[in-house]
Amino acid sequence: MTHAALRATVGVRARQSAPLDKEEMQMESGTLVDAGRCAAALGMSKAAVYKMCRVGKLPAYSAGAKGRGLRFDIQECRAALRRQAVQYQEEVRQ
């Protein structure tokens, strides 16, 4: 499923965000970031990241003293989006 198709599923239009610097593009797996940085890396809006997390399409970790904040591993999120894209393509072919 392409990002555009995922955005249509979520019902949120992506916003243009500031380009990522070289360090952010090469983040190691296991580095947890907030929704804003995750959204910028994935090319979608922050609201779409939160909504996809809420419906179970993106993995997230709770953070903070009360566990209310969410943190995302960009590599895991990319892998989750790829898996969904492959599943969608297989469904379309059948």
KEFI-148465 format. One record per residue (C-alpha): x, y, z. Coordinates in pm, whole numbers. Example, Ala and Ser with C-alpha at 12.3 -4.5 7.8 and 13.67 -1.06 7.14 Angstrom:
<<1230; -450; 780>>
<<1367; -106; 714>>
END
This chain:
<<0; 0; 0>>
<<146; 333; -97>>
<<165; 625; 140>>
<<-114; 792; -56>>
<<-337; 487; -15>>
<<-258; 471; 357>>
<<-336; 840; 391>>
<<-669; 782; 217>>
<<-742; 495; 456>>
<<-664; 713; 754>>
<<-848; 1008; 604>>
<<-575; 1262; 671>>
<<-391; 1466; 413>>
<<-15; 1489; 458>>
<<150; 1820; 528>>
<<478; 1932; 384>>
<<742; 1922; 655>>
<<1093; 2054; 682>>
<<1349; 1835; 510>>
<<1540; 1598; 735>>
<<1910; 1648; 787>>
<<2165; 1375; 720>>
<<2173; 1261; 1084>>
<<1797; 1208; 1098>>
<<1796; 1014; 772>>
<<2057; 770; 907>>
<<1901; 701; 1248>>
<<1984; 362; 1383>>
<<1720; 107; 1458>>
<<1623; 127; 1823>>
<<1634; 507; 1835>>
<<1299; 625; 1961>>
<<1162; 957; 1835>>
<<845; 1156; 1889>>
<<555; 1162; 1645>>
<<674; 1479; 1474>>
<<1011; 1336; 1373>>
<<853; 1004; 1278>>
<<600; 1185; 1060>>
<<873; 1387; 889>>
<<1078; 1075; 819>>
<<777; 886; 679>>
<<644; 1181; 479>>
<<309; 1207; 653>>
<<139; 1432; 906>>
<<174; 1395; 1281>>
<<-201; 1339; 1310>>
<<-178; 1050; 1062>>
<<101; 889; 1266>>
<<-107; 910; 1585>>
<<-417; 778; 1407>>
<<-232; 486; 1247>>
<<-85; 402; 1587>>
<<-429; 411; 1747>>
<<-573; 165; 1491>>
<<-270; -63; 1523>>
<<-98; 2; 1191>>
<<218; 155; 1342>>
<<412; 21; 1640>>
<<475; 261; 1928>>
<<622; 262; 2278>>
<<478; 449; 2574>>
<<713; 692; 2745>>
<<714; 931; 3036>>
<<638; 897; 3403>>
<<274; 802; 3346>>
<<330; 627; 3013>>
<<118; 874; 2821>>
<<374; 988; 2566>>
<<435; 783; 2255>>
<<771; 718; 2093>>
<<830; 555; 1758>>
<<1117; 359; 1602>>
<<1137; 487; 1245>>
<<1281; 163; 1108>>
<<1002; -43; 1267>>
<<740; 197; 1131>>
<<885; 175; 780>>
<<885; -205; 803>>
<<522; -204; 921>>
<<420; 18; 629>>
<<604; -210; 385>>
<<427; -518; 524>>
<<91; -346; 485>>
<<179; -247; 128>>
<<266; -607; 40>>
<<-56; -736; 197>>
<<-259; -477; 6>>
<<-92; -567; -325>>
<<-161; -936; -266>>
<<-526; -861; -192>>
<<-558; -656; -509>>
<<-408; -932; -723>>
<<-663; -1189; -605>>
END
